Amino acid sequence: MENREPLKPFLLAFPGPLRDQLVAAVLSGEKVSTSGLLAEYEVEREELPPVGERSALIDSAGREVAVVELTEVEVLPLGSVGLRHALDEGEGYTSVAGWRAGHEAFWHSEEMREALGDPEFTVDDDTMIVAERFRVVELLESPAGTPGLRLE
């Protein structure tokens, strides 16, 4: 791997089986979008990422496994999420209702409520989310630990 500036981490879910599943979906090309709560950015006092930003996709072991580049960032109410976004999340959802149920379960989890500092946190149609689209531009490490592959 060539020397490069450190990249901001691109984190999907919390470390564990869900993150592993999501990272695998990104690496296979099935997952090209993701959703987060605007409230997460506010709690972390973090700016929204700009289109074109490159980040290191992190697996549950904390390894950088790929470089992803944001191609679109949109803030919208949860009730406005469309089918294209739900399908492009690459998690097997076939409807917006299924996508929403899965995401609500995650966003209402004890772990997420703790991260937000609000044990009563719930979402509704007006909850603002950050919908991001991305592409993998470089594979940094294969599962066997061999050096990665530049895709551009």
Disulfide bonds with the S-S distance in Angstrom:
none
